Amino acid sequence: MNVNTITGPVDIATTLKDVIVNNFSRSCKVSNERGDVSLSTAALGKDAIEVRNRFGDVTLILPPGSLFEMDVTARNGRIRSDFGDAESIVRNGDVMTLKYG
């Protein structure tokens, strides 16, 4: 599923598909299973971005200099972040967590 340049809120729920959302300007909510999720925006607003994904990768691309808060949890997976100034990634058994903001 590919969605490009959308001004309204995004709410997608699917399985067995990759989800790509580019240039969203309001809230973005994606629930997916057994596929990858890629979200990117040129201008980060104040609306929430929420992603729940099982058995797939999540890629989030935000504009440079963006201010945000983020909580990330991965069960039986891993977290890799290129955002600076992150609090440490903590592993507790099979769960990894990361917090920004």
PEGI-V705508 format. One record per residue. N is the residue number from 1. RES is the residue in three letters. PHI is phi in whole degrees, 0 to 359 (NA if undefined). OMEGA is omega in whole degrees, 0 to 359 (999 if undefined). Layout:
{{N & RES & PHI & OMEGA} {N & RES & PHI & OMEGA}}
//
This chain:
{{1 & MET & NA & 183} {2 & ASN & 233 & 179} {3 & VAL & 234 & 182} {4 & ASN & 232 & 174} {5 & THR & 49 & 180} {6 & ILE & 243 & 183} {7 & THR & 264 & 180} {8 & GLY & 273 & 176} {9 & PRO & 299 & 179} {10 & VAL & 252 & 176} {11 & ASP & 219 & 185} {12 & ILE & 238 & 173} {13 & ALA & 228 & 183} {14 & THR & 204 & 174} {15 & THR & 223 & 175} {16 & LEU & 60 & 179} {17 & LYS & 221 & 168} {18 & ASP & 280 & 180} {19 & VAL & 241 & 177} {20 & ILE & 234 & 178} {21 & VAL & 235 & 181} {22 & ASN & 243 & 174} {23 & ASN & 58 & 173} {24 & PHE & 272 & 184} {25 & SER & 235 & 177} {26 & ARG & 234 & 182} {27 & SER & 299 & 180} {28 & CYS & 222 & 181} {29 & LYS & 236 & 180} {30 & VAL & 230 & 173} {31 & SER & 238 & 187} {32 & ASN & 218 & 176} {33 & GLU & 217 & 177} {34 & ARG & 64 & 175} {35 & GLY & 195 & 179} {36 & ASP & 269 & 178} {37 & VAL & 236 & 177} {38 & SER & 231 & 179} {39 & LEU & 237 & 175} {40 & SER & 214 & 178} {41 & THR & 213 & 179} {42 & ALA & 274 & 181} {43 & ALA & 221 & 181} {44 & LEU & 275 & 178} {45 & GLY & 270 & 181} {46 & LYS & 263 & 180} {47 & ASP & 284 & 184} {48 & ALA & 287 & 170} {49 & ILE & 242 & 182} {50 & GLU & 230 & 179} {51 & VAL & 230 & 172} {52 & ARG & 236 & 184} {53 & ASN & 219 & 176} {54 & ARG & 241 & 176} {55 & PHE & 63 & 176} {56 & GLY & 192 & 179} {57 & ASP & 274 & 173} {58 & VAL & 236 & 176} {59 & THR & 240 & 179} {60 & LEU & 237 & 180} {61 & ILE & 245 & 181} {62 & LEU & 244 & 179} {63 & PRO & 296 & 177} {64 & PRO & 302 & 178} {65 & GLY & 78 & 180} {66 & SER & 293 & 173} {67 & LEU & 256 & 184} {68 & PHE & 199 & 169} {69 & GLU & 243 & 183} {70 & MET & 213 & 171} {71 & ASP & 244 & 182} {72 & VAL & 234 & 175} {73 & THR & 226 & 176} {74 & ALA & 232 & 175} {75 & ARG & 261 & 181} {76 & ASN & 55 & 179} {77 & GLY & 216 & 179} {78 & ARG & 220 & 179} {79 & ILE & 240 & 173} {80 & ARG & 227 & 183} {81 & SER & 228 & 174} {82 & ASP & 257 & 177} {83 & PHE & 284 & 179} {84 & GLY & 279 & 175} {85 & ASP & 57 & 178} {86 & ALA & 274 & 168} {87 & GLU & 292 & 187} {88 & SER & 294 & 173} {89 & ILE & 277 & 184} {90 & VAL & 244 & 176} {91 & ARG & 252 & 176} {92 & ASN & 228 & 184} {93 & GLY & 67 & 181} {94 & ASP & 263 & 183} {95 & VAL & 244 & 173} {96 & MET & 249 & 178} {97 & THR & 227 & 180} {98 & LEU & 212 & 177} {99 & LYS & 230 & 173} {100 & TYR & 239 & 171} {101 & GLY & 97 & 999}}
//
